[in-house]
Amino acid sequence: MPVVTVQPEGVRIKVPHGSDLLTVLRNVGVNVESVCGGRGVCKKCIVEVVSGSISEPSSAETGIDFSQGIRLACQTKVLGDTVVKVPQASRQTKGKILEKGVAAGFDFSPAVKLVNVRLEPPSLKDQRSDMERLLESVEVASIDSLLLKRLPSRLRELGWELEAIIRDDEVLDVRPRSNRDLYGVAVDVGTTTVVVYLVSLKNGRIVSVKSDYNGQIVHGDDVISRITYAVKGYDNLKILQNKIVETVNRLVRAALDDAGCASSDVYEAIFSGNTVMLSLLYGAEVSAIASAPYVPPFRSSLCFKAREIGLETNSSAVACTLPVVSGYVGGDVVADIMVSGMHRRDENSMLIDLGTNGEVVLKSRGLMLAASTAAGPAIEGAGLSNGMRGMEGAIESVSIDVETYDVYFKTIGGKDPRGICGSGVVDSIAWMLISGILDQRGRIVDLGIPRIVKTNDAKAFTLAVNSDGRRICVTQSDVRVFQLAKAAVFSACLLLLKKAGLAPRDLSKIYIAGAFGNYVDPRSAMVVGMIPEFPLEKIVQIGNGSGHGAVMSLLSKKARGEAELIARKIKVVDLNTVREFQSEFIDSTLFPHRRREMFPKVIDAIGRRMPLLG
């Protein structure tokens, strides 16, 4: 078999003839960027083939300069011994993941509780089984099957005095009386990131929070890529399930290490996420979600033993998903609504979950309408010429001097700029509009300034030049892609308002959810026409509503009940069936909108070359 040497690590590995370099690199622990799941579309997995025998360039590599050995790892097959160098720019690095959120009030009533028990030992006069004796004492109906198998020895080891761990109507465990805590984990399973909250079930305190990228990323950055991979066969579905379970287990271990406790102390796990992520976590087929009528495998909260999917918790622990609404409106939206509390308030309000798979919810007069909108990865910085995830070195905020066109920016971690993440993209385009660098149609205006350059025969505006001399630009093509993304979000907002007979001025609040939604500047989002023009003081950024909704469900049976009611109450609007969608979408591609009267304050600010103040 050919030998591949990876530099600068110096790792050597034997691989089957014809293996693609992307898979080879990941198998040796070198995580390479691949937004498109290895299809040659995103052009992020660039490597330098120093020497060796490899396949000819594919059609996906058209336009790449091969003179320096540059290739796309996903398109390059190993035909003989090969030496490959992976540049830093192609590697996944530590990112900025939202862990915090604003939680609405709820009662403390976890499903898992601890009961101190003293059992009368059996005798010739009392020959009840061990199971009967325990269940009658704690007044519940059932016992975990694994616990039952070892119950005789456990009861006698404990001398009939013990703590029983009970979840609803089932005994999960028995253990010695002590001051030990018992824990649950709440998990936000995002398409891109996963956040785990370790929570005390005795007092409701969040003990530790850990986050990382979803291990499924190696098979694509969006749900469509994951579905495409999963439907190729059961083995692929199992791989995706294992990837997310491995990610969760790694984060749970890290959180437990922080708290100084063991996995055996974790008795429940609650999962929030979009419908596809929750389905893959459980190992359910997702093929029916991919095409009309987009039917999910399940809608109600799904509960099962954590051991069924290999979670590293107590062997008797229970895992539950939040309920979902439809194939593309998931448990994360239900969680967002719970955290915002919008369902409890007698007012008109809107929730916008900004992300690759955006969702908009409108609450009016007891009615809740929801729409899913495929904003695409550009809204989070992916798919752009210099776009990247929210990692170290990503430009996350931007402002431009309207007189000199000097650019002021901040990068994540204060590092040398590597690219632009979602919030930086929104800021950049907003300030390009304010500065007159962009016109209403999204065309870069030739102002005759050094920052406006030509790339691939099209104009681009230079934000920064990094220490390697590489220009980080917003290109004309980037602006066009972003216009489609922002139009998808705003047209969804507008059509839901129209369906309810409302205008933005009729809303009391707008809630912005999601990791990207927490970092974006609402003023910039209004300037570009991504969200309706609205008083800033009435915009609430709720942060990671998905994660905190899972925490609420972990700690409150009432919250779980509310989640089910919310999911059933929401009416999904399929935008593709709405007659005006196409025309509204086209109108929304302009900055901020074709109908200028919809954004009077924004138009005024742009006209005065001033930032939007409120």
N, C-alpha and C positions, 0 to 999 in steps of 0.2 A: 504494500500500500504506500502511496505517496506520503512524504513527511512535510508538514507545514511548520515553518518557524515564524513565530510572531514577535515582532520588534516594537518597542524597545524591551519588552519583558524577557525575551530570549526563550520563551516557552516553545517546546517542540511537541508535535502531536501527529500520530499516524491517522490518516483519514481515508475513507473509501474513495476510489477513483470517481471523479465527477461531483464531489461534494462542493456546495457553494461556500464561499468564504465567510458570508454572514453567519451561517450556522456553525462553521468551524470556530470562528472567533467567540461566539457565545458559549460554545461547549467548553472553552478554556477560561471562561469567566471574564472575557473582554466584552463589555456591553457597548455595542455600537448603536448610534442613532439610526432608527428606521421607522419613520412616521407612517409609511405606506404598508408596512408588514412584509417587506421584501419583494415588492413588485416592480421596483425600479422607477417609481413615480416621483418620490420626494427628493431623490438625489442627495440624501443626508449621509449615506453609509460609504463615504469616499475613503479609499485606502490607497496606499502606494505599494504596488507589487515591485519589489526590489529585484527579484530574479525568479526564474522558474518557468514551468510549463502550465499555461492556463488557457481557458477557452477564448475564442475571438469575441470582441465586443458585441453586445446585443443591440437591437434597435432602440432599447430604452436608454442606451448610453450615447446616443447621437448628440453631438455638440460638445462632448467632453474632450479635452486635450490629453491624448494618451502619451505624449512625448516623454513625460516624467514618470511613466508607470502608473498614472492615476486611473483607477477603476472603481466601479460600484461593487461593493462586496457581495451584494445580493445577486448580481448578474454574472459573477466570475466563478467559473468552475475550475476545480483543481484537477489537472491532468498529469502532474508529476510533482517532484519535490519543488517546493515554493517557499520563498521568503517574502513576508508581507509586513509592512509598517503601518500602524494605525495612528494617524495624527490626533492630537488632543481635541481638535475641533469636532471630530467625528464621534467622540466618546460621550456617553451619558455621564453627567456629573450631578452632584447633589443639587436638588432643586428647592424652590420655595413653595411649600405646601401649606394651605390654610388649615389650621387646627382649631381655631377658636370660633365661637359663634355666640349669638345672643339668644338665650333660651327663655321662652315664656313660662309663666308660673304653672305648676302642676302639683298634684298631691303625691305624697311619698307612699307608695304601696307596691313594692316590688313583688313579682310573682314568686320569687325564691325567698324563703324565710327559714329561720333557725328556731327549733323548739327543743328545750331541755326535757329529757324523758327519763323516768325511773320505772323500769319494768319489774314486775313480780316474776321471779324465776319459775320455770315450769316445775311441776310436781306430779305425783301419781294422781292427785285430785284435779290438777289443771294441766291437761295434756294438749292444749291448743298448740298449733304449729307456731314456729318462730314468726312467720309472716303475719298470721292472724294476731298474735300478741302485740306486735309492733303497730300494725295498721289500726287496731282497735284503740290503742293508747293515744295515737296522734290524730285519730278520726279522719283518716283519708282512705281512698279506695284502692290504690295500687302502689306497686313498688317497681323500681327499675330492675330489669331482668338480670343484669350483671351483678347488681347488689344482692339480689335474691340468692344467687349461686354461692356467695360467700357469707351470707347473713348468719348462719349458725355459728361459725367460728368468730365472727366480728362481735356478736352480742355477748358471747362468753368471754372473749378477750377484754371487753369493756366492763365486765362485771354487772351488766344490765343497767348501768347508768351511762347516759350518752347524750349527744346532741344529734337530733335528726334534721337533715336538710330536706326541706319539702318545697316542691314547686307545684302550686295549685293543688291537684288531688293526687300527687305522686311523691313517694319518698325516693329521693335521689341518692342519699348517702347517710351513713351513721359514722360518728367519730367521737373521740373523747371530749368530755366537757373541758372547755378552755376559753381563753379570751381571743382565740384566733378569729380573724375576719373572714368573711366570705365575699367573693367577688363575681362580677359579671364583666363582659366586654361588649362595648357598642362599637360597631364597625361601619364606616362609610366606605363602600366599595365603589370607587369612581372608575370610570373608563381609563383615566390616566393615573390617578393617585388613590392610595388607600390610607385611611386614618383610623387608628385603633385607640379607643378610650378604655382604660382599666378603671372600673368603678366599684367602690365599696357598696355592697348591698345591705350593709348595716346602717350606714349613715348618709348614703348618697353622694359621698365625696368622690370627685374625679382624682384618682391617685396618680395616674401617669397617662401621657398622650404620646403616641409614636406614629410616625408617618413615613411613607416611602412610595415609590412608583409601583403601579400594578405590574406584576411580573408578566402579565399577558401582553404587554406592550411589544414584545419581540414578535408577536403575530399580528401587529397592526395597531394604529393609534385610535381608531374609531370603532363604533359598534358594528358597522357594516363589514369592516375588515375582519373582525372577530367572528361574525356570523359566517362570512365566506369561508373562513378557515374551519370553523366547527362543522359545517354541513358536508365537508369532504369525507367524513367517516367518524365512527365512534372513537377511534384512537385519538383523533384531533380534538374531539369534544372533551375527552378525558385529560388530554394535555392542558387544555385551557382551564379545566377545573383544578387540576393539580397546581398550576401556576398561581392562581389566586389563593388557594389554600396555603401554599408555601409562603406567599407574601404575608398573609394574615398570621400564620404561626410564627414567623420571624419577628413580626411586630409585637405579638403577644408575649413572646419570650423576653424581648427587650423591656417591655412595660413591667413584667413580673420581676425582672432583675432590678429595676428601679425601686420597686416596692418591697423587695426582699421576701417574696412569697413564691409559692409553687403553683404549677399548672393545676394540681389537684384541688386548689382552693377556688378555681373558676367553675361556676355551676350553670352559667347561662351566657349565650352570645346572641346579640340582636344585630341584624344586618340591614342596612339601608343602601339603596343604589338604584340605578335604572333597571328596567325590566330585563334587559339582556344580561347585565352583570349578575343579577340575582339568579337568573336561570342557569347561567354557566357555573355559578358557585354551587348550586344544588346538583349540577350535572344533567339538567333537563335539556332536551333538544330545542333548538331555537330556529329551526327551518321555517316554521309557520309564521314567525314574526317578520320574516324577510319580504313577504309579498302579501298583497291584499287578500283577505281583510286584516292582516297583521295581528293574528291571534296569539296571545301569550300562553305559555304552558299552564300558568296558574295566576289568580288575581288576589285571592285572600291571603292573609298571613300564613306562611308555611312553617310548621314546626316539626322538627325531627331531632334525633339524637346526634350530637356533635360528632360522635365517633364514626357515624356513617360516612362523613366526608373527610375524616382524618384530622379534625381540629385537635390541637394539643391543649385540652382542657381536662377537667375531671372526667373520668370515663363514663359517668352517668349524666353529664351535662346536656342541656337542651339548647338547640340553635333555632332561631326563628328569623324569618324575613319580615320586613314591613310589607303591607299589602301594596299592590300595584294597581294602576288604573286601566292601562291598555298596553299594547305592545311597545309604544314609544313614550308613554307617560308613566313613570315608574314610582317606586317607593321613595326615591329621593325628593320628588315633588310633594308627595304626601307629608314627608318630614319637614320640608320647607314651610308648608302651610301651617303645620303644628307649631313650629318654632315662632313663626311670625304672629300667630294668634289671630290671623285675619278671619278665620272661620267663625270666631266667637264674637266679632265686633259687628255692630249694626251700622255698617258704612260701606260705601263702594271703595274697593281697593284692587290693586293689581300686583302680582308677583311675577318677576322676570328672573328666571334662572339662566344666567349667561354662561354659555359653554359651547363646545363643539355640537352637542345635541341640545339646543336651547329649548326651554319650555316657558310658556306664558300662561298665567292663571288670572282670570278676572272674577271677582266676587261682587255680586250685585243683587240686592233684594232676595237674599236667600239662595240665589243661584250661583253655582261655580262652573265656569267654562274654562277649558284647558286646551291648548294647542301645542303640538310639538313642531319645532321648526329647525330644519337642517341648516344651521348657520355655517357649518363647516369649520375646519381647524384653523382658518385664518383668524377667527375671533380670539383664538388663544395663541396666536403668533406662528402657528405651524403653516406650512404650505406657501410661505412667503420667501423671497429671495434671501433675506437675512433673518428670517423668523426662527424662533426657538422656543422651547418650553421655559417656564419660569425657573431657570437654573442660575447658578453663579455666573456673573458676567453678562447676563441679559439686561438690556436697557429696559427699565420698568416705568420710568416717568420722564417726560420731556417738556420743555418749554422753549419758545423761540423768541428772540428779540425782534420785534416787528420792524425796527429801523435798520439794524445791522445784519439781521438774519443769523446771528450767532445762536448756537444751540446749547442749551443747558440740560444735562441729563443725569440720571442716577442709575447705577447698575445694582443688581442684586449682589450683596456681599461686598460692594465697593470694588469689585474686580475690574480688570481691563475689559472693555466691551467686546463681546463675542457675537452678539446679535440682538434681536428685539423680541420681547415676549408680548403677550396680549395687551396688557395695560399700556405698555410703551407704544404699541401700534396705534391704539386709540388716541393717546396723547399726541403722537406725532402728526397724525392726519388732522386732528382738531386744530393744532397750532399751524399747520401748513395752510389750512383754510383761513384762519385768523390773519395770518401774515400775507395772504394773497399769493402764496406759492401754488395753491390749488384753486381752480374755479369751481363753480357749482356742479359742473358735469364731471368733476374729478380729474380734469386735465392739469398736468404740471405746466405752469406758465413759465416761459423762458424769460426770466428777469435779468439775465446777463450777469449773474453772480457766480462766484467760484463753486459754491456748494451744489449748484445744479449741473450735473454731468450727464454724459451719454453712456448707457450700458446696453449692449446688444441692440444698438440703433434706437433706443428709447430713452427718454429723460428719466433722471433719478435725482432725488434730493439727499445730500450727504448729511447724516446725523453725526457721525464720528469717524475718526480714523484710528484704528487700534495700534498697539505697540508693534505689530508685524507689518504695519503700513496698509492694512486692508481697510477699504472703505465700507462702512455699514450704512446702507442707503435704504430709503423707501423708493421703490421704482414705480413707474407708471403701471406696470403689471400688478404690483402689490396693491396699488390703490383700487384697481378694477376688481381684484379678488375680494378686497375688503368691502367694497360697495355691495357686492352680492350678499356677503355675510350680514352686514348691518341692515340691509333691506329685508332679509329674511326675518330678523328679529322685530323690526319696527312694523312691518306689514302684518305680522301676527298680532302685535299689540293693537293695531288699528282695527283689524277685522273683528277681534273679540269685542272691542268697544262698540263698533257698529252693530254687531249682532245683539248687544244688550241695549242699544239705543242711547249710548253714552258718548261723551267727549272727555278728553283728558282732564278738563277743568272740573268734571263731576266726581273725580276721584279724591278721596281723603288722604290716601297714602299710596306710594309705590314702594314695594319691597324688592330689593335686588339681592339675589342669592347666588351661591356657588363660589368656588375658590377664585375664579377670575372676576366674578361679580363683586367680590369684596375689595379687590385691589384696583379696579378701574375707577377713575375719577368721574363721578356722575356728570360734572360739567362738560367734560370732554365727550362723554357718551351722548349728551344732548346736542352739542355742537355738530357732531357728525351725523346726527339723526338716527341714532341707534335706539334711544328710548324717548318717550314723549317729553316735550318741554313741560317742566313741572317745577314748583318751588323746591329749592334744595332742602329746606328745613323739613319737608314732608317726604323726603326720600330716605328710606331706612335700609342700610346694608346689613343684612342679618348674618353674614359670614357663612360658615359651614353648617347650614340648616340641616343637611342630610345627616351629618354626624351627630349633631345635638338632638335631632329628632329621634335617632336611635338611642341616645342616652335617656331621653325622656321616656321612651317605651320600655327601656330596661328597668327604670325606677318607678314606673306608674302603670298599674293595670288600667286606670282610667285613660291614660294617654293611648294605650293600645286600642282600647275601644273607640276612642276618637279617631285614630288612624283608619280603622275599618269604616267608620261612618264617613270620613272625608273621602276615602277612595270610592265609595259607592255614590257619593253625592255629586262628584265631578262628572260633567258631561263633556266628552271629548269632541272637539271640532276638527274634522279633517280638512285642512286648508286646501288640499288639492280638489276638494269638491265644492269649494266656495267660488261662485262665479266671478267675483271681483278680484280674486287673489292675484291673478297675473298682472292686471292693470295697477293694483296697489303696490305690488312688488316692484314693478318698473318705475313707478313714481318715487318709490322709496330709495331707489339707487342713487338719486341725486343728493347733493349735500345742501342743506340737511334734508330737503324734500322738494319735489317739484312744486307743491303748493306751499309757497313761502309763508302764507298766513298761518300755517300750523306751527311755525317756529319764529314768532315776531321778535322775541328777545335775542334769539341766536342770530337772526339776520341783522339786527341792530348792532350786536357786538362785533360781528364780522365786518359790517360796514364801517365801524369806528376803529377797527383793528385792535380791539380790546378783548381780553378774556371774559367769559360769561361770569358775572359776579353773583347771580342768584336768580 
